[in-house]
Amino acid sequence: MYKEIKKTASLLVIMIGILALLGPVAQAYQKSEQNISQELLIMIEETNNYIYKEIDKAVEKAGKEVLKDQSEQQLNRSIDRIIENLLRKTNRKVDLLIKKAAREGVVLTKTYVEVQIYDRVVLVDPCYAH
């Protein structure tokens, strides 16, 4: 019974995390004095959408792992793997975008947002143009 309550509580925490992500999100970019091309703005928007979708997928995968009948150690390894994959994918995508923007003379910075995946808070980096 305790294990079921723990799983339910974990799932509830994950769902709250998803709702927090789907709440009001700050602008994906801020336009300053720099002349940012429409193509680059679209790329920033697409990259940020990709990042938020990957976050949602990671949260969902973590929720599925919590519901599996496995030891705490196995669960921790699974969650660690999910987080590593999320960070690898998002960092690679953002780094490519930053390089493309630099070629246009636009500075993009990584501005990390907190994301809750199971019992861990992870910093993930949507892009902001400055």
Backbone as CSV, one residue per row, in Angstrom:
resi,resn,N_x,N_y,N_z,CA_x,CA_y,CA_z,C_x,C_y,C_z
1,MET,0.821,-1.187,0.000,0.000,0.000,0.000,0.871,1.259,0.000
2,TYR,1.954,1.236,0.803,2.844,2.386,0.870,3.463,2.674,-0.497
3,LYS,3.827,1.614,-1.216,4.435,1.775,-2.529,3.461,2.426,-3.517
4,GLU,2.185,2.053,-3.426,1.172,2.651,-4.310,0.981,4.128,-3.998
5,ILE,0.987,4.461,-2.715,0.849,5.869,-2.325,2.050,6.661,-2.823
6,LYS,3.239,6.078,-2.696,4.453,6.737,-3.152,4.407,6.967,-4.661
7,LYS,3.952,5.977,-5.410,3.855,6.115,-6.862,2.827,7.187,-7.237
8,THR,1.704,7.184,-6.537,0.672,8.172,-6.811,1.178,9.573,-6.502
9,ALA,1.868,9.719,-5.387,2.413,11.026,-5.021,3.446,11.476,-6.048
10,SER,4.279,10.567,-6.509,5.279,10.904,-7.520,4.614,11.345,-8.811
11,LEU,3.589,10.632,-9.201,2.867,10.989,-10.415,2.221,12.372,-10.272
12,LEU,1.716,12.659,-9.100,1.110,13.967,-8.841,2.153,15.072,-8.971
13,VAL,3.338,14.845,-8.439,4.412,15.832,-8.546,4.792,16.050,-10.000
14,ILE,4.841,14.981,-10.769,5.171,15.097,-12.184,4.102,15.892,-12.922
15,MET,2.861,15.615,-12.625,1.768,16.337,-13.287,1.806,17.827,-12.938
16,ILE,2.127,18.143,-11.695,2.244,19.555,-11.305,3.375,20.208,-12.095
17,GLY,4.479,19.462,-12.283,5.584,19.978,-13.085,5.168,20.271,-14.511
18,ILE,4.380,19.388,-15.093,3.894,19.601,-16.462,3.013,20.846,-16.513
19,LEU,2.131,20.988,-15.553,1.262,22.161,-15.526,2.068,23.447,-15.378
20,ALA,3.132,23.386,-14.586,3.974,24.564,-14.424,4.637,24.941,-15.739
21,LEU,5.022,23.931,-16.521,5.633,24.206,-17.816,4.643,24.786,-18.814
22,LEU,3.419,24.311,-18.733,2.420,24.759,-19.695,1.781,26.077,-19.297
23,GLY,2.136,26.568,-18.121,1.631,27.863,-17.661,2.247,28.969,-18.490
24,PRO,2.103,30.172,-18.000,2.666,31.293,-18.761,4.176,31.149,-18.902
25,VAL,4.638,31.232,-20.134,6.061,31.081,-20.431,6.575,32.431,-20.916
26,ALA,7.762,32.781,-20.460,8.353,34.055,-20.885,8.590,34.043,-22.388
27,GLN,8.661,35.214,-22.943,8.929,35.330,-24.374,10.168,34.534,-24.736
28,ALA,10.158,33.901,-25.876,11.285,33.090,-26.309,12.473,33.944,-26.730
29,TYR,12.229,35.195,-26.996,13.329,36.065,-27.397,12.919,37.511,-27.177
30,GLN,13.913,38.361,-27.107,13.662,39.791,-26.983,14.415,40.471,-28.113
31,LYS,13.724,41.315,-28.834,14.356,42.002,-29.948,14.958,43.301,-29.436
32,SER,16.232,43.510,-29.684,16.885,44.730,-29.242,17.207,45.573,-30.464
33,GLU,18.270,46.344,-30.364,18.636,47.216,-31.466,19.152,46.432,-32.665
34,GLN,19.543,45.189,-32.435,20.084,44.388,-33.531,18.985,44.064,-34.536
35,ASN,19.402,43.940,-35.778,18.469,43.588,-36.836,18.455,42.066,-36.965
36,ILE,17.444,41.449,-36.385,17.337,40.000,-36.412,16.453,39.602,-37.588
37,SER,16.970,38.731,-38.422,16.212,38.327,-39.595,14.989,37.504,-39.193
38,GLN,13.998,37.545,-40.039,12.776,36.772,-39.794,13.093,35.279,-39.747
39,GLU,14.014,34.850,-40.587,14.411,33.446,-40.618,15.007,33.012,-39.276
40,LEU,15.853,33.870,-38.686,16.459,33.549,-37.396,15.405,33.533,-36.286
41,LEU,14.464,34.467,-36.349,13.387,34.475,-35.355,12.572,33.182,-35.413
42,ILE,12.323,32.722,-36.620,11.588,31.461,-36.788,12.403,30.298,-36.241
43,MET,13.706,30.306,-36.504,14.568,29.243,-35.985,14.597,29.235,-34.456
44,ILE,14.613,30.411,-33.853,14.596,30.506,-32.388,13.294,29.927,-31.855
45,GLU,12.197,30.318,-32.478,10.883,29.823,-32.057,10.804,28.298,-32.197
46,GLU,11.278,27.783,-33.326,11.243,26.333,-33.549,12.136,25.596,-32.550
47,THR,13.298,26.152,-32.267,14.207,25.526,-31.303,13.585,25.511,-29.914
48,ASN,12.994,26.612,-29.516,12.351,26.653,-28.202,11.175,25.683,-28.126
49,ASN,10.402,25.588,-29.194,9.303,24.614,-29.218,9.839,23.201,-29.088
50,TYR,10.934,22.913,-29.792,11.574,21.595,-29.709,12.001,21.311,-28.269
51,ILE,12.605,22.290,-27.633,13.090,22.115,-26.257,11.931,21.816,-25.320
52,TYR,10.844,22.567,-25.427,9.712,22.337,-24.534,9.041,20.981,-24.801
53,LYS,9.033,20.555,-26.060,8.495,19.219,-26.359,9.381,18.138,-25.752
54,GLU,10.684,18.312,-25.835,11.613,17.345,-25.255,11.470,17.305,-23.728
55,ILE,11.225,18.455,-23.128,10.995,18.500,-21.677,9.740,17.703,-21.335
56,ASP,8.683,17.928,-22.098,7.436,17.194,-21.859,7.641,15.689,-22.002
57,LYS,8.402,15.299,-23.039,8.675,13.881,-23.239,9.458,13.301,-22.067
58,ALA,10.435,14.040,-21.584,11.255,13.566,-20.462,10.416,13.408,-19.199
59,VAL,9.537,14.361,-18.951,8.666,14.280,-17.780,7.740,13.067,-17.906
60,GLU,7.220,12.851,-19.109,6.336,11.707,-19.337,7.080,10.382,-19.156
61,LYS,8.299,10.300,-19.715,9.097,9.081,-19.558,9.400,8.824,-18.084
62,ALA,9.718,9.867,-17.343,10.013,9.707,-15.916,8.774,9.194,-15.186
63,GLY,7.608,9.705,-15.562,6.369,9.236,-14.951,6.136,7.760,-15.203
64,LYS,6.457,7.318,-16.398,6.297,5.893,-16.727,7.295,5.045,-15.938
65,GLU,8.498,5.554,-15.761,9.507,4.815,-14.994,9.091,4.674,-13.536
66,VAL,8.475,5.707,-12.993,8.035,5.680,-11.597,6.986,4.595,-11.395
67,LEU,6.144,4.393,-12.390,5.066,3.420,-12.266,5.530,1.974,-12.432
68,LYS,6.738,1.794,-12.953,7.260,0.434,-13.112,7.651,-0.127,-11.748
69,ASP,7.562,-1.430,-11.644,7.959,-2.104,-10.403,9.465,-2.364,-10.458
70,GLN,10.244,-1.427,-9.897,11.690,-1.545,-9.912,12.269,-0.985,-8.629
71,SER,13.498,-1.332,-8.350,14.137,-0.861,-7.122,14.410,0.643,-7.223
72,GLU,14.650,1.237,-6.090,14.946,2.673,-6.047,16.217,2.969,-6.848
73,GLN,17.184,2.088,-6.765,18.431,2.266,-7.495,18.201,2.206,-9.007
74,GLN,17.389,1.268,-9.467,17.072,1.178,-10.889,16.308,2.421,-11.347
75,LEU,15.368,2.871,-10.508,14.598,4.066,-10.837,15.523,5.269,-10.964
76,ASN,16.441,5.436,-10.036,17.371,6.559,-10.088,18.229,6.518,-11.346
77,ARG,18.692,5.332,-11.736,19.482,5.206,-12.966,18.647,5.568,-14.192
78,SER,17.398,5.131,-14.200,16.514,5.439,-15.332,16.263,6.941,-15.434
79,ILE,15.993,7.568,-14.299,15.749,9.019,-14.286,17.012,9.760,-14.707
80,ASP,18.167,9.336,-14.217,19.432,9.964,-14.616,19.635,9.882,-16.125
81,ARG,19.335,8.726,-16.700,19.488,8.529,-18.144,18.538,9.455,-18.916
82,ILE,17.317,9.571,-18.442,16.340,10.451,-19.089,16.830,11.900,-19.065
83,ILE,17.333,12.329,-17.920,17.823,13.702,-17.781,19.050,13.926,-18.667
84,GLU,19.976,12.984,-18.692,21.166,13.110,-19.544,20.784,13.239,-21.015
85,ASN,19.844,12.422,-21.458,19.389,12.495,-22.852,18.742,13.837,-23.149
86,LEU,17.919,14.319,-22.231,17.269,15.618,-22.415,18.314,16.720,-22.553
87,LEU,19.267,16.758,-21.653,20.283,17.808,-21.689,21.171,17.696,-22.921
88,ARG,21.520,16.491,-23.320,22.345,16.300,-24.509,21.626,16.822,-25.750
89,LYS,20.352,16.436,-25.906,19.578,16.858,-27.077,19.395,18.378,-27.105
90,THR,18.979,18.946,-25.990,18.677,20.380,-25.974,19.945,21.214,-26.111
91,ASN,21.025,20.814,-25.441,22.269,21.581,-25.562,22.803,21.566,-26.981
92,ARG,22.739,20.426,-27.623,23.224,20.323,-29.007,22.414,21.251,-29.919
93,LYS,21.104,21.214,-29.770,20.226,22.033,-30.615,20.479,23.530,-30.385
94,VAL,20.612,23.911,-29.122,20.831,25.322,-28.797,22.211,25.778,-29.269
95,ASP,23.222,24.951,-29.097,24.568,25.329,-29.541,24.609,25.571,-31.046
96,LEU,23.917,24.740,-31.814,23.852,24.948,-33.266,23.178,26.273,-33.601
97,LEU,22.103,26.581,-32.907,21.389,27.836,-33.152,22.255,29.039,-32.788
98,ILE,22.979,28.951,-31.688,23.849,30.056,-31.274,24.911,30.318,-32.335
99,LYS,25.469,29.265,-32.914,26.475,29.427,-33.975,25.872,30.077,-35.216
100,LYS,24.667,29.639,-35.591,24.012,30.228,-36.763,23.709,31.707,-36.524
101,ALA,23.261,32.034,-35.342,22.953,33.424,-35.018,24.215,34.276,-35.020
102,ALA,25.306,33.727,-34.533,26.564,34.470,-34.493,27.012,34.860,-35.899
103,ARG,26.745,33.994,-36.870,27.086,34.316,-38.259,26.322,35.530,-38.761
104,GLU,25.135,35.780,-38.177,24.344,36.964,-38.549,24.668,38.148,-37.654
105,GLY,25.562,37.952,-36.707,25.926,39.035,-35.792,24.953,39.195,-34.637
106,VAL,24.160,38.175,-34.370,23.180,38.218,-33.285,23.707,37.379,-32.139
107,VAL,23.591,37.916,-30.941,24.052,37.205,-29.758,22.864,36.488,-29.122
108,LEU,22.970,35.174,-29.050,21.972,34.379,-28.343,22.633,33.844,-27.086
109,THR,21.904,33.877,-25.998,22.454,33.353,-24.754,21.571,32.242,-24.230
110,LYS,22.187,31.387,-23.450,21.432,30.339,-22.778,20.904,30.934,-21.475
111,THR,19.609,30.912,-21.339,18.966,31.370,-20.117,18.197,30.184,-19.577
112,TYR,18.709,29.602,-18.533,18.183,28.334,-18.050,16.868,28.500,-17.300
113,VAL,15.981,27.526,-17.493,14.727,27.460,-16.740,14.741,26.170,-15.932
114,GLU,14.105,26.219,-14.785,14.034,25.040,-13.939,12.909,24.128,-14.406
115,VAL,13.230,22.846,-14.473,12.267,21.836,-14.878,12.314,20.730,-13.834
116,GLN,11.153,20.290,-13.373,11.117,19.195,-12.408,10.860,17.889,-13.139
117,ILE,11.797,16.973,-12.998,11.661,15.633,-13.557,11.757,14.673,-12.388
118,TYR,10.627,14.066,-12.078,10.453,13.200,-10.917,10.812,13.984,-9.674
119,ASP,11.877,13.624,-8.983,12.213,14.294,-7.736,13.409,15.228,-7.895
120,ARG,13.738,15.562,-9.121,14.926,16.385,-9.383,14.549,17.657,-10.137
121,VAL,15.267,18.713,-9.832,15.116,19.961,-10.572,16.305,20.058,-11.513
122,VAL,16.010,20.252,-12.794,17.028,20.280,-13.838,16.955,21.647,-14.514
123,LEU,18.111,22.180,-14.883,18.157,23.438,-15.616,18.281,23.139,-17.102
124,VAL,17.309,23.637,-17.886,17.288,23.432,-19.335,17.302,24.813,-19.962
125,ASP,17.815,24.919,-21.169,18.155,26.212,-21.744,17.424,26.605,-23.018
126,PRO,16.264,27.233,-22.916,15.684,27.844,-24.116,16.537,29.061,-24.525
127,CYS,16.406,29.525,-25.753,17.239,30.616,-26.261,16.554,31.967,-26.146
128,TYR,17.355,32.973,-25.911,16.887,34.343,-25.889,17.830,35.173,-26.735
129,ALA,17.300,35.997,-27.607,18.134,36.875,-28.430,18.289,38.202,-27.707
130,HIS,19.530,38.682,-27.638,19.811,39.960,-26.971,20.520,40.878,-27.922
